[in-house]
Amino acid sequence: GATSFENSFWDEEAAANSFEESAVFINLMEISVTDLEGHYRSKPTQFSDEDYELMFAFTGPRRRGDARRFNLLKSKMKTLKNSSR
């Protein structure tokens, strides 16, 4: 049936990578916005801009979201990158 896994192909490496990325994504939504800024500075292309904006906007038990911080950080990084050319 439609819910059966018989004769299905499971790419274990792809599944492991997907689960790892999901775990990182969830962790980034739980850390402080200051730590999230540090992560974005070091790995700005790990997730899409839309994903990062969602992470910055998320308000959780230990932090208040602020999507404007992401936009400001992104703008600052772009300015620094352009001025270093």
Backbone as a ProteinNet text record, in pm:
[ID]
protein_1_A
[PRIMARY]
GATSFENSFWDEEAAANSFEESAVFINLMEISVTDLEGHYRSKPTQFSDEDYELMFAFTGPRRRGDARRFNLLKSKMKTLKNSSR
[TERTIARY]
81.4	0	85.9	20.6	87.3	176.4	149	229.8	336	352.9	450.7	588	692.2	829	888.8	807.4	857.5	913.4	1027.5	1094	1127.6	1135.3	1171.2	1321.3	1376.2	1518.4	1538.6	1628.9	1656	1802.4	1830.4	1968	2008.6	2083.3	2119.1	2203.1	2293.5	2376.3	2291.2	2201.2	2113.3	2022.6	1972	1885.4	1962.9	2084.7	2167.1	2196.7	2230.8	2256.7	2132.6	2019.5	1893.8	1860.9	1876.4	1849.8	1948	2074.4	2174.9	2140.7	2104.5	2067.8	1943.1	1848.8	1728.4	1762.7	1853.1	1894.2	1965.4	2050.6	2120.5	2018.6	1922.8	1820	1744	1699.2	1624.4	1712.8	1837.6	1929.9	1947.7	1959	1977.7	1855.3	1739.9	1619.4	1611.8	1694.4	1689.9	1803.2	1910.8	2023.4	1994	2077	2058	2074.8	2013.4	2025	2170.9	2243.1	2385.3	2463.9	2437.6	2504.7	2460.8	2334.6	2284.2	2355.2	2377.9	2453.3	2593.3	2658.1	2791.1	2789.3	2687.4	2675.5	2655.9	2568.1	2542.7	2670	2748	2873.9	2969	2973	3066.4	3011.3	2878	2818.6	2693.6	2709.1	2591	2515.7	2580.8	2514	2465.8	2478.2	2434.4	2284.1	2208.9	2063.9	2027.8	1907.8	1862.9	1839.5	1836.4	1806.3	1669.4	1575.7	1441.6	1446.6	1528.4	1543	1607.1	1714.5	1779.6	1684.2	1606.9	1513.1	1411	1365.2	1274.2	1340.1	1465.2	1537.2	1549	1585.5	1600	1465.1	1358.5	1226.1	1162.4	1210.1	1148.8	1166.1	1055.9	1058.1	1036.3	1129.6	1121.1	1129.8	1137.7	1141.9	1260.2	1373.3	1494.1	1537.2	1453.5	1491.7	1371.9	1389.4	1287.1	1337.5	1257.1	1295.7	1297.6	1381.7	1392.1	1447	1358.4	1400.1	1479.8	1458.7	1534.1	1683.5	1718.9	1862.1	1926.5	1853	1906.5	1929.6	1831	1844	1959.3	1977	2086.8	2221.1	2230.8	2353.9	2388.8	2289.5	2311.1	2362.2	2302.7	2344.3	2487.4	2520.5	2656.6	2759.3	2726.6	2820.1	2839.9	2733.3	2742.9	2830.1	2811.6	2891.4	3039.1	3068.1	3206.9	3270.1	3191.8	3241.3	3272.7	3184.8	3205.9	3321.1	3341.8	3449.6	3586.5	3590.2	3718.1	3767.6	3692.9	3734	3833.3
-118.7	0	125.3	235.1	364.8	390.6	325.1	347.6	240.8	152.6	44.8	90.8	33.1	62.2	-52.7	-148.7	-261.5	-212.2	-266.9	-234.4	-85.1	-14.6	127.3	142.3	251.2	278.8	389.2	367.1	464.7	501.2	623.5	670.8	714	629.1	654.6	780.7	807.2	926.9	1053.6	1053.1	1169.3	1188.8	1079.1	1088.9	1142.8	1096.5	1143.2	1292	1336	1478.3	1562.5	1512.5	1584.5	1597.6	1490.1	1494.7	1588.4	1586.9	1674.8	1821.2	1854.5	1993	2035.3	1945.2	1976.5	2003.7	1924.8	1943.6	2077.4	2113.6	2243	2356.4	2344.2	2446.8	2469.9	2361.9	2372.2	2432.6	2389.9	2444.5	2595.3	2640.1	2782.8	2864.9	2803.8	2875.1	2885.3	2807.4	2805.1	2882.8	2910.7	2981.9	3131.7	3204	3349.3	3413.9	3527.8	3598.8	3640.4	3672.9	3707	3588.1	3468.2	3348.3	3318	3343.6	3323.3	3417.8	3540.4	3635.3	3581.3	3526.4	3468.2	3353	3269.6	3157	3208.6	3307.4	3362.2	3423.5	3492	3551.8	3444.8	3330.9	3225.9	3133.5	3123.4	3031.9	3093.8	3205.7	3274.3	3197.7	3099.6	3026.1	2887.8	2855	2723	2705.5	2813.3	2811.9	2930.4	2928.7	3039.3	3164.7	3279.8	3404	3396.4	3331.4	3316.4	3234	3129	3046.5	3126.3	3199.8	3281	3388.1	3448.6	3550.4	3489.7	3368.9	3298.5	3271.3	3227.6	3200.8	3327.4	3437.8	3563.5	3613.1	3589.6	3638.6	3554.6	3432.2	3339.4	3387	3395	3425.4	3295.5	3264	3140.3	3168	3061.6	3076.8	3157.7	3152.8	3219.7	3338.9	3379.7	3494.5	3557.2	3682.7	3756.2	3771.7	3728	3736.5	3879.5	3902.4	4034.4	4019.5	4010.1	3992.3	4111.7	4229.5	4348.4	4330.1	4256.1	4231	4153.3	4058.5	3982.2	4074	4154.8	4244	4342.1	4393.8	4484.8	4412.6	4293.3	4214.5	4180.6	4138.2	4103.8	4225.7	4340.8	4464.4	4502.4	4491.2	4522	4430.1	4301.5	4205.9	4233.5	4270.8	4303.1	4426.9	4527.5	4649.6	4619.5	4537.2	4500.9	4424.4	4334.2	4254.6	4345.9	4441.3	4532.2	4628.5	4668.2	4763.3	4696.7	4564.1	4493.1	4454.3	4489.4	4455.9	4552.1
0	0	0	7.4	0.6	121.7	233.7	354.1	373.7	278.8	289	243.4	303.9	263.5	183.2	145.4	68.1	-65	-102.6	-228.1	-241.7	-132	-140.3	-121.3	-173	-162.9	-60.4	31.4	138.4	129.9	95.5	88.1	228.6	296.9	436.7	452.9	360.9	371.6	355.9	259.3	239.1	360.2	415.2	532.5	652.6	672	783.8	768.8	647.9	624.1	650.2	607.3	627.7	775.8	849.6	993.9	1064.7	1023	1083.1	1057.9	934.7	902.4	980.4	995.6	1073.1	1219.1	1273.9	1413.5	1430.8	1336.4	1342.4	1334.4	1243.2	1226.2	1356.7	1419.7	1546.1	1654.9	1662.3	1761.9	1743.8	1619.8	1593.5	1633.7	1634	1676.6	1829.1	1898.2	2044.2	2110	2037	2097.6	2103.6	2173.6	2184.1	2047	2027.9	1901.1	1877.6	1983.5	1970.6	1915.6	1967.9	1917.1	1773.7	1743.6	1607.2	1510.5	1552.4	1469.5	1440.6	1541.6	1523.1	1424	1433.9	1340.8	1198.8	1184	1050	991.4	1073.5	1024.9	970.9	1037.9	997.7	888.1	878.2	778.7	715.3	644.9	591.5	482.7	422.4	314.8	357.5	485.9	530.6	510.8	532.3	511.8	423.5	370	285.4	370	304.4	375.8	442.2	376.8	434.7	563	562.9	683.2	796.8	763.5	866.6	919.9	832.5	877.8	974.6	943.8	1033.7	1168.6	1166.4	1291.5	1376.6	1313.2	1387.6	1439.3	1365.1	1404.4	1514.4	1533.3	1628.7	1773	1843.1	1986	2061.5	2148.4	2224.6	2372.7	2451.7	2597.4	2647.8	2575.4	2624.2	2540.8	2447.1	2364.4	2295.7	2260.5	2186.2	2042.7	1948.8	1808.8	1758.1	1656.8	1597	1454.8	1357.3	1217.9	1167.8	1226.1	1184.2	1209.2	1314.1	1342.5	1228.9	1173.5	1060.8	941.4	908.8	793.4	812.1	932.2	961.6	949.6	1007.4	1001.2	855.8	779.8	639.8	562.1	587.5	521.6	559.9	689.4	735	669.8	661.9	602.8	454	386.1	243.8	224.4	310.3	303.1	327.2	428.7	458	342.6	283.8	171.7	52.8	24.8	-88.1	-62.9	61	90.7	93.7	104.9	108.6	-30	-131.6	-270.5	-324.8
[MASK]
+++++++++++++++++++++++++++++++++++++++++++++++++++++++++++++++++++++++++++++++++++++

